[in-house]
Amino acid sequence: MQLTYAKLSGKREMVQNGSIKIFNIDDFDYLRFRNQNCVPSVVDLKELILHEAHDIYFSMHPGGMKMYRDSQELYWWPRTKK
């Protein structure tokens, strides 16, 4: 899915050329930002990720930022907090 989105495929090319170090391609051929999976700009996909992060048992709300911090460990997209 990542390959069909221009911004992510551009980052992938930069990684392959060695011109960017903050992104990498993992063993499963998935583009990652630091240690987070890069998520294409698809609203439904982002909503699914956030709903799943919200609904899991371990994501109780001891603080307002818990769900964001938990999902931030695995996923990345520009302006994730919004």
PDB file of N, CA, C and O in Angstrom, chain B, residues numbered from 101:
ATOM      1  N   MET B 101       0.827  -1.191   0.000  1.00  0.00           N
ATOM      2  CA  MET B 101       0.000   0.000   0.000  1.00  0.00           C
ATOM      3  C   MET B 101       0.877   1.262   0.000  1.00  0.00           C
ATOM      4  O   MET B 101       0.516   2.264  -0.617  1.00  0.00           O
ATOM      5  N   GLN B 102       2.001   1.216   0.676  1.00  0.00           N
ATOM      6  CA  GLN B 102       2.865   2.390   0.750  1.00  0.00           C
ATOM      7  C   GLN B 102       3.361   2.824  -0.624  1.00  0.00           C
ATOM      8  O   GLN B 102       3.526   4.018  -0.878  1.00  0.00           O
ATOM      9  N   LEU B 103       3.598   1.873  -1.499  1.00  0.00           N
ATOM     10  CA  LEU B 103       4.186   2.177  -2.800  1.00  0.00           C
ATOM     11  C   LEU B 103       3.281   3.007  -3.692  1.00  0.00           C
ATOM     12  O   LEU B 103       3.760   3.641  -4.632  1.00  0.00           O
ATOM     13  N   THR B 104       1.985   3.016  -3.420  1.00  0.00           N
ATOM     14  CA  THR B 104       1.054   3.749  -4.275  1.00  0.00           C
ATOM     15  C   THR B 104       0.900   5.212  -3.873  1.00  0.00           C
ATOM     16  O   THR B 104       0.160   5.945  -4.529  1.00  0.00           O
ATOM     17  N   TYR B 105       1.564   5.654  -2.831  1.00  0.00           N
ATOM     18  CA  TYR B 105       1.445   7.029  -2.364  1.00  0.00           C
ATOM     19  C   TYR B 105       2.744   7.784  -2.624  1.00  0.00           C
ATOM     20  O   TYR B 105       3.815   7.381  -2.171  1.00  0.00           O
ATOM     21  N   ALA B 106       2.629   8.883  -3.358  1.00  0.00           N
ATOM     22  CA  ALA B 106       3.792   9.622  -3.857  1.00  0.00           C
ATOM     23  C   ALA B 106       4.748  10.056  -2.750  1.00  0.00           C
ATOM     24  O   ALA B 106       5.961   9.899  -2.886  1.00  0.00           O
ATOM     25  N   LYS B 107       4.218  10.598  -1.659  1.00  0.00           N
ATOM     26  CA  LYS B 107       5.098  11.084  -0.588  1.00  0.00           C
ATOM     27  C   LYS B 107       5.917   9.953   0.018  1.00  0.00           C
ATOM     28  O   LYS B 107       7.111  10.115   0.268  1.00  0.00           O
ATOM     29  N   LEU B 108       5.280   8.810   0.257  1.00  0.00           N
ATOM     30  CA  LEU B 108       6.004   7.698   0.854  1.00  0.00           C
ATOM     31  C   LEU B 108       6.949   7.051  -0.143  1.00  0.00           C
ATOM     32  O   LEU B 108       8.042   6.625   0.232  1.00  0.00           O
ATOM     33  N   SER B 109       6.551   6.968  -1.407  1.00  0.00           N
ATOM     34  CA  SER B 109       7.460   6.377  -2.389  1.00  0.00           C
ATOM     35  C   SER B 109       8.651   7.305  -2.626  1.00  0.00           C
ATOM     36  O   SER B 109       9.746   6.833  -2.933  1.00  0.00           O
ATOM     37  N   GLY B 110       8.454   8.610  -2.488  1.00  0.00           N
ATOM     38  CA  GLY B 110       9.572   9.555  -2.569  1.00  0.00           C
ATOM     39  C   GLY B 110      10.554   9.356  -1.432  1.00  0.00           C
ATOM     40  O   GLY B 110      11.766   9.395  -1.640  1.00  0.00           O
ATOM     41  N   LYS B 111      10.036   9.143  -0.233  1.00  0.00           N
ATOM     42  CA  LYS B 111      10.900   8.873   0.927  1.00  0.00           C
ATOM     43  C   LYS B 111      11.648   7.560   0.727  1.00  0.00           C
ATOM     44  O   LYS B 111      12.827   7.452   1.062  1.00  0.00           O
ATOM     45  N   ARG B 112      10.959   6.567   0.180  1.00  0.00           N
ATOM     46  CA  ARG B 112      11.576   5.264  -0.077  1.00  0.00           C
ATOM     47  C   ARG B 112      12.760   5.416  -1.038  1.00  0.00           C
ATOM     48  O   ARG B 112      13.819   4.825  -0.825  1.00  0.00           O
ATOM     49  N   GLU B 113      12.576   6.200  -2.079  1.00  0.00           N
ATOM     50  CA  GLU B 113      13.659   6.444  -3.039  1.00  0.00           C
ATOM     51  C   GLU B 113      14.841   7.136  -2.362  1.00  0.00           C
ATOM     52  O   GLU B 113      15.996   6.820  -2.644  1.00  0.00           O
ATOM     53  N   MET B 114      14.548   8.074  -1.475  1.00  0.00           N
ATOM     54  CA  MET B 114      15.611   8.778  -0.759  1.00  0.00           C
ATOM     55  C   MET B 114      16.394   7.820   0.138  1.00  0.00           C
ATOM     56  O   MET B 114      17.613   7.935   0.257  1.00  0.00           O
ATOM     57  N   VAL B 115      15.693   6.875   0.768  1.00  0.00           N
ATOM     58  CA  VAL B 115      16.362   5.873   1.606  1.00  0.00           C
ATOM     59  C   VAL B 115      17.261   5.003   0.732  1.00  0.00           C
ATOM     60  O   VAL B 115      18.408   4.733   1.088  1.00  0.00           O
ATOM     61  N   GLN B 116      16.739   4.566  -0.407  1.00  0.00           N
ATOM     62  CA  GLN B 116      17.504   3.698  -1.291  1.00  0.00           C
ATOM     63  C   GLN B 116      18.724   4.414  -1.868  1.00  0.00           C
ATOM     64  O   GLN B 116      19.748   3.780  -2.121  1.00  0.00           O
ATOM     65  N   ASN B 117      18.627   5.722  -2.077  1.00  0.00           N
ATOM     66  CA  ASN B 117      19.754   6.508  -2.576  1.00  0.00           C
ATOM     67  C   ASN B 117      20.738   6.868  -1.472  1.00  0.00           C
ATOM     68  O   ASN B 117      21.845   7.330  -1.752  1.00  0.00           O
ATOM     69  N   GLY B 118      20.342   6.661  -0.220  1.00  0.00           N
ATOM     70  CA  GLY B 118      21.209   6.988   0.906  1.00  0.00           C
ATOM     71  C   GLY B 118      21.220   8.462   1.263  1.00  0.00           C
ATOM     72  O   GLY B 118      22.106   8.919   1.986  1.00  0.00           O
ATOM     73  N   SER B 119      20.231   9.222   0.757  1.00  0.00           N
ATOM     74  CA  SER B 119      20.211  10.658   1.014  1.00  0.00           C
ATOM     75  C   SER B 119      19.425  11.046   2.260  1.00  0.00           C
ATOM     76  O   SER B 119      19.405  12.219   2.632  1.00  0.00           O
ATOM     77  N   ILE B 120      18.783  10.090   2.904  1.00  0.00           N
ATOM     78  CA  ILE B 120      18.029  10.384   4.124  1.00  0.00           C
ATOM     79  C   ILE B 120      18.258   9.240   5.117  1.00  0.00           C
ATOM     80  O   ILE B 120      18.156   8.067   4.755  1.00  0.00           O
ATOM     81  N   LYS B 121      18.562   9.582   6.346  1.00  0.00           N
ATOM     82  CA  LYS B 121      18.917   8.567   7.345  1.00  0.00           C
ATOM     83  C   LYS B 121      17.838   8.334   8.389  1.00  0.00           C
ATOM     84  O   LYS B 121      17.854   7.307   9.067  1.00  0.00           O
ATOM     85  N   ILE B 122      16.901   9.261   8.535  1.00  0.00           N
ATOM     86  CA  ILE B 122      15.890   9.151   9.587  1.00  0.00           C
ATOM     87  C   ILE B 122      14.811   8.121   9.224  1.00  0.00           C
ATOM     88  O   ILE B 122      14.100   7.629  10.100  1.00  0.00           O
ATOM     89  N   PHE B 123      14.695   7.799   7.929  1.00  0.00           N
ATOM     90  CA  PHE B 123      13.788   6.751   7.461  1.00  0.00           C
ATOM     91  C   PHE B 123      14.619   5.520   7.121  1.00  0.00           C
ATOM     92  O   PHE B 123      15.809   5.632   6.825  1.00  0.00           O
ATOM     93  N   ASN B 124      13.995   4.346   7.162  1.00  0.00           N
ATOM     94  CA  ASN B 124      14.656   3.129   6.710  1.00  0.00           C
ATOM     95  C   ASN B 124      13.617   2.162   6.165  1.00  0.00           C
ATOM     96  O   ASN B 124      12.414   2.371   6.322  1.00  0.00           O
ATOM     97  N   ILE B 125      14.092   1.107   5.527  1.00  0.00           N
ATOM     98  CA  ILE B 125      13.220   0.057   5.001  1.00  0.00           C
ATOM     99  C   ILE B 125      13.526  -1.202   5.804  1.00  0.00           C
ATOM    100  O   ILE B 125      14.676  -1.635   5.878  1.00  0.00           O
ATOM    101  N   ASP B 126      12.488  -1.791   6.408  1.00  0.00           N
ATOM    102  CA  ASP B 126      12.708  -2.939   7.285  1.00  0.00           C
ATOM    103  C   ASP B 126      12.789  -4.249   6.496  1.00  0.00           C
ATOM    104  O   ASP B 126      12.737  -4.243   5.266  1.00  0.00           O
ATOM    105  N   ASP B 127      12.915  -5.354   7.202  1.00  0.00           N
ATOM    106  CA  ASP B 127      13.048  -6.672   6.581  1.00  0.00           C
ATOM    107  C   ASP B 127      11.815  -7.096   5.798  1.00  0.00           C
ATOM    108  O   ASP B 127      11.893  -7.985   4.950  1.00  0.00           O
ATOM    109  N   PHE B 128      10.676  -6.466   6.074  1.00  0.00           N
ATOM    110  CA  PHE B 128       9.438  -6.789   5.378  1.00  0.00           C
ATOM    111  C   PHE B 128       9.168  -5.821   4.231  1.00  0.00           C
ATOM    112  O   PHE B 128       8.061  -5.786   3.692  1.00  0.00           O
ATOM    113  N   ASP B 129      10.187  -5.029   3.853  1.00  0.00           N
ATOM    114  CA  ASP B 129      10.116  -4.053   2.765  1.00  0.00           C
ATOM    115  C   ASP B 129       9.119  -2.937   3.081  1.00  0.00           C
ATOM    116  O   ASP B 129       8.456  -2.416   2.184  1.00  0.00           O
ATOM    117  N   TYR B 130       9.019  -2.576   4.364  1.00  0.00           N
ATOM    118  CA  TYR B 130       8.096  -1.551   4.811  1.00  0.00           C
ATOM    119  C   TYR B 130       8.881  -0.309   5.214  1.00  0.00           C
ATOM    120  O   TYR B 130       9.861  -0.407   5.953  1.00  0.00           O
ATOM    121  N   LEU B 131       8.466   0.836   4.745  1.00  0.00           N
ATOM    122  CA  LEU B 131       9.127   2.094   5.078  1.00  0.00           C
ATOM    123  C   LEU B 131       8.813   2.465   6.520  1.00  0.00           C
ATOM    124  O   LEU B 131       7.664   2.414   6.960  1.00  0.00           O
ATOM    125  N   ARG B 132       9.869   2.840   7.246  1.00  0.00           N
ATOM    126  CA  ARG B 132       9.701   3.197   8.651  1.00  0.00           C
ATOM    127  C   ARG B 132      10.375   4.535   8.928  1.00  0.00           C
ATOM    128  O   ARG B 132      11.414   4.848   8.347  1.00  0.00           O
ATOM    129  N   PHE B 133       9.782   5.318   9.813  1.00  0.00           N
ATOM    130  CA  PHE B 133      10.335   6.575  10.303  1.00  0.00           C
ATOM    131  C   PHE B 133      10.825   6.297  11.705  1.00  0.00           C
ATOM    132  O   PHE B 133      10.036   5.998  12.601  1.00  0.00           O
ATOM    133  N   ARG B 134      12.138   6.395  11.896  1.00  0.00           N
ATOM    134  CA  ARG B 134      12.778   5.951  13.132  1.00  0.00           C
ATOM    135  C   ARG B 134      12.385   4.500  13.348  1.00  0.00           C
ATOM    136  O   ARG B 134      12.863   3.640  12.608  1.00  0.00           O
ATOM    137  N   ASN B 135      11.553   4.183  14.309  1.00  0.00           N
ATOM    138  CA  ASN B 135      11.145   2.796  14.523  1.00  0.00           C
ATOM    139  C   ASN B 135       9.631   2.631  14.365  1.00  0.00           C
ATOM    140  O   ASN B 135       9.046   1.689  14.898  1.00  0.00           O
ATOM    141  N   GLN B 136       9.005   3.550  13.633  1.00  0.00           N
ATOM    142  CA  GLN B 136       7.555   3.546  13.482  1.00  0.00           C
ATOM    143  C   GLN B 136       7.181   3.225  12.040  1.00  0.00           C
ATOM    144  O   GLN B 136       7.885   3.627  11.113  1.00  0.00           O
ATOM    145  N   ASN B 137       6.084   2.507  11.846  1.00  0.00           N
ATOM    146  CA  ASN B 137       5.576   2.226  10.509  1.00  0.00           C
ATOM    147  C   ASN B 137       5.019   3.504   9.894  1.00  0.00           C
ATOM    148  O   ASN B 137       4.264   4.229  10.542  1.00  0.00           O
ATOM    149  N   CYS B 138       5.384   3.781   8.663  1.00  0.00           N
ATOM    150  CA  CYS B 138       4.853   4.948   7.962  1.00  0.00           C
ATOM    151  C   CYS B 138       3.471   4.609   7.414  1.00  0.00           C
ATOM    152  O   CYS B 138       3.301   3.607   6.719  1.00  0.00           O
ATOM    153  N   VAL B 139       2.503   5.434   7.723  1.00  0.00           N
ATOM    154  CA  VAL B 139       1.121   5.193   7.328  1.00  0.00           C
ATOM    155  C   VAL B 139       0.766   6.128   6.170  1.00  0.00           C
ATOM    156  O   VAL B 139       0.961   7.339   6.274  1.00  0.00           O
ATOM    157  N   PRO B 140       0.248   5.579   5.072  1.00  0.00           N
ATOM    158  CA  PRO B 140      -0.163   6.429   3.953  1.00  0.00           C
ATOM    159  C   PRO B 140      -1.274   7.382   4.365  1.00  0.00           C
ATOM    160  O   PRO B 140      -1.975   7.156   5.351  1.00  0.00           O
ATOM    161  N   SER B 141      -1.419   8.430   3.607  1.00  0.00           N
ATOM    162  CA  SER B 141      -2.427   9.448   3.909  1.00  0.00           C
ATOM    163  C   SER B 141      -3.812   8.979   3.453  1.00  0.00           C
ATOM    164  O   SER B 141      -4.372   9.486   2.480  1.00  0.00           O
ATOM    165  N   VAL B 142      -4.339   8.008   4.176  1.00  0.00           N
ATOM    166  CA  VAL B 142      -5.666   7.451   3.903  1.00  0.00           C
ATOM    167  C   VAL B 142      -6.468   7.602   5.188  1.00  0.00           C
ATOM    168  O   VAL B 142      -6.174   6.958   6.195  1.00  0.00           O
ATOM    169  N   VAL B 143      -7.466   8.446   5.145  1.00  0.00           N
ATOM    170  CA  VAL B 143      -8.233   8.781   6.348  1.00  0.00           C
ATOM    171  C   VAL B 143      -8.814   7.532   7.008  1.00  0.00           C
ATOM    172  O   VAL B 143      -8.719   7.378   8.226  1.00  0.00           O
ATOM    173  N   ASP B 144      -9.409   6.644   6.223  1.00  0.00           N
ATOM    174  CA  ASP B 144     -10.014   5.438   6.796  1.00  0.00           C
ATOM    175  C   ASP B 144      -8.990   4.565   7.511  1.00  0.00           C
ATOM    176  O   ASP B 144      -9.279   3.994   8.563  1.00  0.00           O
ATOM    177  N   LEU B 145      -7.804   4.464   6.945  1.00  0.00           N
ATOM    178  CA  LEU B 145      -6.748   3.670   7.572  1.00  0.00           C
ATOM    179  C   LEU B 145      -6.301   4.296   8.889  1.00  0.00           C
ATOM    180  O   LEU B 145      -6.139   3.593   9.887  1.00  0.00           O
ATOM    181  N   LYS B 146      -6.104   5.601   8.899  1.00  0.00           N
ATOM    182  CA  LYS B 146      -5.698   6.295  10.126  1.00  0.00           C
ATOM    183  C   LYS B 146      -6.767   6.158  11.205  1.00  0.00           C
ATOM    184  O   LYS B 146      -6.448   5.925  12.371  1.00  0.00           O
ATOM    185  N   GLU B 147      -8.038   6.302  10.817  1.00  0.00           N
ATOM    186  CA  GLU B 147      -9.132   6.157  11.782  1.00  0.00           C
ATOM    187  C   GLU B 147      -9.178   4.747  12.345  1.00  0.00           C
ATOM    188  O   GLU B 147      -9.407   4.564  13.541  1.00  0.00           O
ATOM    189  N   LEU B 148      -8.963   3.750  11.495  1.00  0.00           N
ATOM    190  CA  LEU B 148      -8.941   2.364  11.954  1.00  0.00           C
ATOM    191  C   LEU B 148      -7.832   2.149  12.981  1.00  0.00           C
ATOM    192  O   LEU B 148      -8.049   1.505  14.007  1.00  0.00           O
ATOM    193  N   ILE B 149      -6.668   2.677  12.710  1.00  0.00           N
ATOM    194  CA  ILE B 149      -5.541   2.549  13.646  1.00  0.00           C
ATOM    195  C   ILE B 149      -5.870   3.214  14.973  1.00  0.00           C
ATOM    196  O   ILE B 149      -5.628   2.641  16.035  1.00  0.00           O
ATOM    197  N   LEU B 150      -6.423   4.424  14.917  1.00  0.00           N
ATOM    198  CA  LEU B 150      -6.744   5.147  16.151  1.00  0.00           C
ATOM    199  C   LEU B 150      -7.861   4.470  16.937  1.00  0.00           C
ATOM    200  O   LEU B 150      -7.803   4.394  18.164  1.00  0.00           O
ATOM    201  N   HIS B 151      -8.885   3.974  16.227  1.00  0.00           N
ATOM    202  CA  HIS B 151      -9.967   3.264  16.923  1.00  0.00           C
ATOM    203  C   HIS B 151      -9.441   1.994  17.585  1.00  0.00           C
ATOM    204  O   HIS B 151      -9.804   1.683  18.720  1.00  0.00           O
ATOM    205  N   GLU B 152      -8.595   1.269  16.881  1.00  0.00           N
ATOM    206  CA  GLU B 152      -8.036   0.048  17.445  1.00  0.00           C
ATOM    207  C   GLU B 152      -7.170   0.358  18.666  1.00  0.00           C
ATOM    208  O   GLU B 152      -7.233  -0.345  19.675  1.00  0.00           O
ATOM    209  N   ALA B 153      -6.371   1.405  18.568  1.00  0.00           N
ATOM    210  CA  ALA B 153      -5.531   1.799  19.706  1.00  0.00           C
ATOM    211  C   ALA B 153      -6.395   2.228  20.888  1.00  0.00           C
ATOM    212  O   ALA B 153      -6.041   1.986  22.042  1.00  0.00           O
ATOM    213  N   HIS B 154      -7.507   2.852  20.603  1.00  0.00           N
ATOM    214  CA  HIS B 154      -8.402   3.328  21.656  1.00  0.00           C
ATOM    215  C   HIS B 154      -9.133   2.175  22.333  1.00  0.00           C
ATOM    216  O   HIS B 154      -9.372   2.214  23.540  1.00  0.00           O
ATOM    217  N   ASP B 155      -9.487   1.153  21.566  1.00  0.00           N
ATOM    218  CA  ASP B 155     -10.343   0.088  22.078  1.00  0.00           C
ATOM    219  C   ASP B 155      -9.603  -1.057  22.766  1.00  0.00           C
ATOM    220  O   ASP B 155     -10.236  -1.866  23.444  1.00  0.00           O
ATOM    221  N   ILE B 156      -8.288  -1.145  22.610  1.00  0.00           N
ATOM    222  CA  ILE B 156      -7.601  -2.269  23.231  1.00  0.00           C
ATOM    223  C   ILE B 156      -7.574  -2.109  24.751  1.00  0.00           C
ATOM    224  O   ILE B 156      -7.633  -0.999  25.280  1.00  0.00           O
ATOM    225  N   TYR B 157      -7.485  -3.222  25.420  1.00  0.00           N
ATOM    226  CA  TYR B 157      -7.561  -3.272  26.879  1.00  0.00           C
ATOM    227  C   TYR B 157      -6.466  -2.439  27.541  1.00  0.00           C
ATOM    228  O   TYR B 157      -6.722  -1.756  28.533  1.00  0.00           O
ATOM    229  N   PHE B 158      -5.271  -2.489  27.009  1.00  0.00           N
ATOM    230  CA  PHE B 158      -4.139  -1.832  27.654  1.00  0.00           C
ATOM    231  C   PHE B 158      -4.119  -0.323  27.449  1.00  0.00           C
ATOM    232  O   PHE B 158      -3.244   0.362  27.979  1.00  0.00           O
ATOM    233  N   SER B 159      -5.051   0.188  26.703  1.00  0.00           N
ATOM    234  CA  SER B 159      -5.055   1.614  26.406  1.00  0.00           C
ATOM    235  C   SER B 159      -6.030   2.372  27.301  1.00  0.00           C
ATOM    236  O   SER B 159      -6.651   3.339  26.861  1.00  0.00           O
ATOM    237  N   MET B 160      -6.167   1.946  28.537  1.00  0.00           N
ATOM    238  CA  MET B 160      -7.003   2.685  29.478  1.00  0.00           C
ATOM    239  C   MET B 160      -6.525   4.130  29.523  1.00  0.00           C
ATOM    240  O   MET B 160      -5.404   4.416  29.105  1.00  0.00           O
ATOM    241  N   HIS B 161      -7.316   5.006  30.001  1.00  0.00           N
ATOM    242  CA  HIS B 161      -6.991   6.420  29.928  1.00  0.00           C
ATOM    243  C   HIS B 161      -6.541   7.006  31.266  1.00  0.00           C
ATOM    244  O   HIS B 161      -7.280   7.784  31.870  1.00  0.00           O
ATOM    245  N   PRO B 162      -5.356   6.652  31.736  1.00  0.00           N
ATOM    246  CA  PRO B 162      -4.861   7.268  32.959  1.00  0.00           C
ATOM    247  C   PRO B 162      -4.441   8.714  32.714  1.00  0.00           C
ATOM    248  O   PRO B 162      -4.297   9.489  33.660  1.00  0.00           O
ATOM    249  N   GLY B 163      -4.249   9.072  31.478  1.00  0.00           N
ATOM    250  CA  GLY B 163      -3.898  10.439  31.101  1.00  0.00           C
ATOM    251  C   GLY B 163      -4.387  10.704  29.692  1.00  0.00           C
ATOM    252  O   GLY B 163      -4.607   9.765  28.927  1.00  0.00           O
ATOM    253  N   GLY B 164      -4.559  11.947  29.343  1.00  0.00           N
ATOM    254  CA  GLY B 164      -5.100  12.300  28.046  1.00  0.00           C
ATOM    255  C   GLY B 164      -4.242  11.902  26.864  1.00  0.00           C
ATOM    256  O   GLY B 164      -4.751  11.775  25.750  1.00  0.00           O
ATOM    257  N   MET B 165      -2.956  11.702  27.077  1.00  0.00           N
ATOM    258  CA  MET B 165      -2.050  11.421  25.972  1.00  0.00           C
ATOM    259  C   MET B 165      -1.683   9.939  25.867  1.00  0.00           C
ATOM    260  O   MET B 165      -0.866   9.585  25.017  1.00  0.00           O
ATOM    261  N   LYS B 166      -2.247   9.068  26.689  1.00  0.00           N
ATOM    262  CA  LYS B 166      -1.854   7.659  26.696  1.00  0.00           C
ATOM    263  C   LYS B 166      -2.073   6.988  25.348  1.00  0.00           C
ATOM    264  O   LYS B 166      -1.175   6.309  24.849  1.00  0.00           O
ATOM    265  N   MET B 167      -3.239   7.161  24.751  1.00  0.00           N
ATOM    266  CA  MET B 167      -3.530   6.521  23.483  1.00  0.00           C
ATOM    267  C   MET B 167      -2.571   7.021  22.402  1.00  0.00           C
ATOM    268  O   MET B 167      -2.072   6.234  21.598  1.00  0.00           O
ATOM    269  N   TYR B 168      -2.316   8.324  22.387  1.00  0.00           N
ATOM    270  CA  TYR B 168      -1.388   8.876  21.408  1.00  0.00           C
ATOM    271  C   TYR B 168       0.007   8.287  21.595  1.00  0.00           C
ATOM    272  O   TYR B 168       0.636   7.878  20.619  1.00  0.00           O
ATOM    273  N   ARG B 169       0.493   8.237  22.813  1.00  0.00           N
ATOM    274  CA  ARG B 169       1.834   7.698  23.071  1.00  0.00           C
ATOM    275  C   ARG B 169       1.923   6.231  22.678  1.00  0.00           C
ATOM    276  O   ARG B 169       2.924   5.804  22.104  1.00  0.00           O
ATOM    277  N   ASP B 170       0.886   5.456  22.980  1.00  0.00           N
ATOM    278  CA  ASP B 170       0.896   4.033  22.634  1.00  0.00           C
ATOM    279  C   ASP B 170       0.942   3.835  21.124  1.00  0.00           C
ATOM    280  O   ASP B 170       1.730   3.027  20.632  1.00  0.00           O
ATOM    281  N   SER B 171       0.117   4.554  20.390  1.00  0.00           N
ATOM    282  CA  SER B 171       0.092   4.385  18.938  1.00  0.00           C
ATOM    283  C   SER B 171       1.322   5.011  18.289  1.00  0.00           C
ATOM    284  O   SER B 171       1.750   4.563  17.225  1.00  0.00           O
ATOM    285  N   GLN B 172       1.895   6.033  18.907  1.00  0.00           N
ATOM    286  CA  GLN B 172       3.080   6.692  18.366  1.00  0.00           C
ATOM    287  C   GLN B 172       4.283   5.752  18.337  1.00  0.00           C
ATOM    288  O   GLN B 172       5.175   5.913  17.503  1.00  0.00           O
ATOM    289  N   GLU B 173       4.315   4.781  19.232  1.00  0.00           N
ATOM    290  CA  GLU B 173       5.420   3.834  19.245  1.00  0.00           C
ATOM    291  C   GLU B 173       5.448   2.976  17.982  1.00  0.00           C
ATOM    292  O   GLU B 173       6.514   2.516  17.572  1.00  0.00           O
ATOM    293  N   LEU B 174       4.288   2.757  17.363  1.00  0.00           N
ATOM    294  CA  LEU B 174       4.198   1.873  16.205  1.00  0.00           C
ATOM    295  C   LEU B 174       3.986   2.587  14.875  1.00  0.00           C
ATOM    296  O   LEU B 174       4.463   2.114  13.844  1.00  0.00           O
ATOM    297  N   TYR B 175       3.284   3.708  14.877  1.00  0.00           N
ATOM    298  CA  TYR B 175       2.860   4.340  13.632  1.00  0.00           C
ATOM    299  C   TYR B 175       3.316   5.786  13.543  1.00  0.00           C
ATOM    300  O   TYR B 175       3.487   6.469  14.552  1.00  0.00           O
ATOM    301  N   TRP B 176       3.510   6.237  12.298  1.00  0.00           N
ATOM    302  CA  TRP B 176       3.880   7.625  12.057  1.00  0.00           C
ATOM    303  C   TRP B 176       3.215   8.114  10.786  1.00  0.00           C
ATOM    304  O   TRP B 176       3.157   7.401   9.784  1.00  0.00           O
ATOM    305  N   TRP B 177       2.712   9.346  10.839  1.00  0.00           N
ATOM    306  CA  TRP B 177       2.316  10.102   9.661  1.00  0.00           C
ATOM    307  C   TRP B 177       2.430  11.561  10.025  1.00  0.00           C
ATOM    308  O   TRP B 177       2.376  11.907  11.205  1.00  0.00           O
ATOM    309  N   PRO B 178       2.586  12.431   9.037  1.00  0.00           N
ATOM    310  CA  PRO B 178       2.729  13.861   9.352  1.00  0.00           C
ATOM    311  C   PRO B 178       1.529  14.377  10.139  1.00  0.00           C
ATOM    312  O   PRO B 178       0.385  14.045   9.829  1.00  0.00           O
ATOM    313  N   ARG B 179       1.794  15.183  11.149  1.00  0.00           N
ATOM    314  CA  ARG B 179       0.759  15.764  12.012  1.00  0.00           C
ATOM    315  C   ARG B 179      -0.075  14.692  12.710  1.00  0.00           C
ATOM    316  O   ARG B 179      -1.300  14.793  12.768  1.00  0.00           O
ATOM    317  N   THR B 180       0.588  13.676  13.234  1.00  0.00           N
ATOM    318  CA  THR B 180      -0.089  12.545  13.886  1.00  0.00           C
ATOM    319  C   THR B 180      -0.985  13.012  15.019  1.00  0.00           C
ATOM    320  O   THR B 180      -2.071  12.464  15.204  1.00  0.00           O
ATOM    321  N   LYS B 181      -0.560  14.005  15.777  1.00  0.00           N
ATOM    322  CA  LYS B 181      -1.362  14.464  16.916  1.00  0.00           C
ATOM    323  C   LYS B 181      -2.706  15.040  16.500  1.00  0.00           C
ATOM    324  O   LYS B 181      -3.674  14.964  17.257  1.00  0.00           O
ATOM    325  N   LYS B 182      -2.777  15.614  15.309  1.00  0.00           N
ATOM    326  CA  LYS B 182      -4.046  16.184  14.842  1.00  0.00           C
ATOM    327  C   LYS B 182      -4.952  15.087  14.404  1.00  0.00           C
ATOM    328  O   LYS B 182      -6.076  15.349  13.974  1.00  0.00           O
TER     329      LYS B 182
END
